[in-house]
């Protein structure tokens, strides 16, 4: 059974996430390590996004899933042929400009490797690393201020090696959670939707993660816990969600900073809820 301990963390070379992701959990992975000090055989994450917790724990076996097809394809491409992805990123880096950005944004590559490099390129040069598509499924985020496509922190070889022990799934969370059983640790970080949809979070994707999805997720989490899995859920600290998860696990309130906002006056400190079912 894998035991995650951070006592000797400084002596270990951590594999860093390669994507910036709205609602990402780097702050949790870096500032609340004790929450993740868990023994498990296999790691499962049904809302992968940037994978901050996955990279922090660096498990030897994992199931990683998301409904974002392009995101999962990008992880697959790095796992299976990181050198070609890196080569194309260097090309994007050399050619980056405003005109080039919008030209690449319009392209519809047929090659998995080319699509993955495009995905990373747009993530690193668009506004705030935001992923958003229109009703046609077309990425429509404008260019941002960042110009570096190749980063000093890039280590796609290590990322590929880490991903070699993973099963990547383009799947709904309910399907992913159905795999969870005794010996598994599941980290669940859904979009933060509340019952009356007045929490002010941006609707980043084509289909809104609805309140019905929140309820469906709660029951899927309960089922996984009932099969013996250890589960941590993050969500908005809102009364309706506290009530929804009442009796499911221990509720912990954490403070975080928000940086995804159009103006500085809308950025600040926010509270999030963590539900521990260990």
PAGUKOL-746702 format. One record per residue (C-alpha): residue in three letters; x, y, z. Coordinates in steps of 0.001 Angstrom, whole numbers, plus 500000, padded with zeros to 6 digits. Layout:
REM residues N
ALAXYZ
...
//
This chain:
REM residues 278
UNK500000500000500000
UNK501360503415499021
UNK501955505782501916
UNK502248509455501013
UNK504490511358503409
UNK505784514883503007
UNK508443514796505722
UNK511241514378503185
UNK509528516349500429
UNK512415518771499926
UNK514693515908498949
UNK512209514644496334
UNK511934516142492852
UNK508228516885492481
UNK506659516562489033
UNK504795519819488430
UNK501478520298486603
UNK501943521528483031
UNK498541523237482655
UNK496979526244484345
UNK493385525395485225
UNK490511527485486585
UNK489586526114489998
UNK492849524147490151
UNK494037522772493467
UNK497724523717493600
UNK496922525808496683
UNK495434522766498395
UNK498280520457497409
UNK500918522944498579
UNK499323524483501693
UNK497269521611503125
UNK499520518615502633
UNK498345516936505827
UNK494920516358504244
UNK496602514222501589
UNK498757512130503915
UNK496789508984503113
UNK497619505314502551
UNK496249503792499349
UNK496954501317496573
UNK495419503262493682
UNK494561506904493111
UNK491365507954491272
UNK490437511449490086
UNK487161511923488146
UNK487571515696487491
UNK491211515813486377
UNK491723519363485098
UNK495313520417485763
UNK495906517438488047
UNK497635519344490862
UNK496852516731493532
UNK497773513850491210
UNK501176515382490515
UNK501711516167494195
UNK501055512572495232
UNK502709511003492141
UNK500953507645492620
UNK502286504508490954
UNK498758503461489873
UNK495891505765488968
UNK492656506257487075
UNK492409509808485748
UNK489238510989484067
UNK487469514064482756
UNK484601514834480393
UNK486860517266478501
UNK487982515150475532
UNK490785517506474476
UNK492188517539477992
UNK492346513739478249
UNK493830513517474742
UNK496592515889475832
UNK497538513698478778
UNK497480510659476477
UNK499761512350473945
UNK502332513287476594
UNK502212509791478063
UNK502687508093474702
UNK504952510489472753
UNK506169513404474861
UNK509112514213472571
UNK506853515074469620
UNK504616517215471814
UNK507642519089473147
UNK509002519587469616
UNK505739521192468468
UNK505561523385471580
UNK509005524771470751
UNK507717525590467273
UNK504720527420468790
UNK507117529258471117
UNK509219530526468207
UNK506199531650466188
UNK503976533077468915
UNK502308536392468128
UNK498774537749468194
UNK498102536749464582
UNK499662533325465108
UNK497573532696468249
UNK494264533333466474
UNK495381531346463448
UNK496228528315465605
UNK493005528749467587
UNK490995528285464380
UNK492810525130463285
UNK491205521674463631
UNK494142519224463632
UNK493461515561462890
UNK496639514333464621
UNK496447513612468360
UNK499967514986468919
UNK499213518213467050
UNK495941518664468967
UNK497766518173472270
UNK500461520729471428
UNK497763523178470344
UNK495880522619473604
UNK498965523360475725
UNK499939526329473559
UNK496511527947473919
UNK496430527178477652
UNK499726528985478176
UNK499028532028476024
UNK495269532630476382
UNK493682534895478988
UNK494373533507482484
UNK494736529941481205
UNK490953529722480981
UNK489297526859479105
UNK486004527957477576
UNK484159526915474433
UNK481088528211472643
UNK477905526278471867
UNK479635524741468843
UNK482398523392471070
UNK484929525889469699
UNK487589527302472031
UNK486951531060472159
UNK489210532526474867
UNK491122535631473688
UNK494881535946473758
UNK496432536808477110
UNK499588538611478180
UNK501851535568478676
UNK504286534888475848
UNK506265531898477126
UNK505108528660475548
UNK508120526634476691
UNK508624526900480456
UNK511687526285482619
UNK509569523952484749
UNK508637521695481821
UNK509635518067482365
UNK507502516112479941
UNK509748513071480199
UNK508994512735483932
UNK505310513476483336
UNK505212510752480694
UNK506873508313483080
UNK504395509137485840
UNK501448508786483458
UNK502659505359482330
UNK500982503908485427
UNK497639505555484737
UNK494417504648482976
UNK493070507761481251
UNK489313507947480751
UNK487124510439478893
UNK484156509725481121
UNK481442511062483387
UNK482272511117487102
UNK479670508474487934
UNK481327505961485629
UNK484760506793487037
UNK483655506552490664
UNK482067503161489993
UNK485618501745489797
UNK486486502887493332
UNK486791500188495980
UNK488795499245499071
UNK492420500350498753
UNK491573503309496496
UNK491894507003497321
UNK489528509207495306
UNK490053512960495022
UNK486852514651493816
UNK486986518299492704
UNK483781519112490767
UNK482704522445489283
UNK481264524553492092
UNK477550524823491367
UNK475061525631494130
UNK471343524960494347
UNK470115528387493250
UNK473030529088490902
UNK473826532460492465
UNK477388531765493589
UNK478996533860490856
UNK481281531150489432
UNK481901531409485700
UNK480306528748483506
UNK483491527550481847
UNK482144524710479672
UNK479405524041477104
UNK477221522180479572
UNK476716523530483072
UNK477433521213485977
UNK473952521389487444
UNK472566520989490938
UNK471210517614489836
UNK474803516659489012
UNK475857517738492505
UNK473216515448494014
UNK474199512608491681
UNK477837513111492689
UNK476996512943496387
UNK475332509537495914
UNK478243508290493786
UNK480647509348496554
UNK478537507576499167
UNK478549504404497057
UNK482349504523496692
UNK482766505014500446
UNK480370502125501018
UNK482663499897498942
UNK485601500829501160
UNK487243503638499169
UNK488756506673500880
UNK487349509881499389
UNK488059513594499675
UNK485613516006498038
UNK486207519726497565
UNK483277522060496956
UNK481938525541497578
UNK481353526448501212
UNK477645527057500740
UNK474753526132502992
UNK473067523948500380
UNK476255521925499888
UNK476893521626503609
UNK473351520280503942
UNK473796517958500942
UNK476896516327502445
UNK475598516272506011
UNK476487512884507498
UNK478619511815504515
UNK481980512712506072
UNK483862515281508106
UNK483389518829506773
UNK486412521143506927
UNK486382524805505822
UNK489524526139504131
UNK490496529605502975
UNK491872530171499491
UNK492759533003497123
UNK490851533563493881
UNK492803534887490888
UNK490447534033487997
UNK488488537253487677
UNK488223539997485096
UNK489037542834487502
UNK491147543034490629
UNK488228544197492794
UNK486521540850492201
UNK489557538881493359
UNK490133538076496999
UNK489765535416499679
UNK487125532736499517
UNK486223529744501653
UNK485932526229500289
UNK484632523084501907
UNK486493519792502081
UNK484564516613502893
UNK486802513851504276
UNK485524510273504032
UNK488533508303505280
//
